[in-house]
Amino acid sequence: MSKTGEFTTKVHGYLDVVKSDETPLSAKLLLVAAVAYFLWPFDLIPDFIPVIGYLDDLIIVPLLIWLAFRQIEAERKRRLAEQRLRETQGFKIPDHCQHLKND
């Protein structure tokens, strides 16, 4: 696959994550900001400045994506814990196992 095709696939993947109902709003905003910043013709540091001009692209975009997926993972863990709690609600520890609960 060409670099352009690989890039397009990743952008579409991020947009699919944004469309998901399970994705927290903050993560959606971070992903949209990352894609928009990368595609936006203006940068915080102009690209014509040697080396430094590309550093903002190499740092800001991956940082936004990392933060978004970190929030998605935290939300996923929260939902799993909530589901586990619902599934075990009403479960009584047998009397002969009570001593294990306090260990």
Secondary structure, DSSP 8 states (H G I E B T S, - for coil): --HHHHHHHHHHHHHHHHH-TTS-HHHHHHHHHHHHHHHSS--SS-TTSTTHHHHHHHHHHHHHHHHHHHHHHHHHHHHHHHHHHHHHTT----GGGHHHHT-
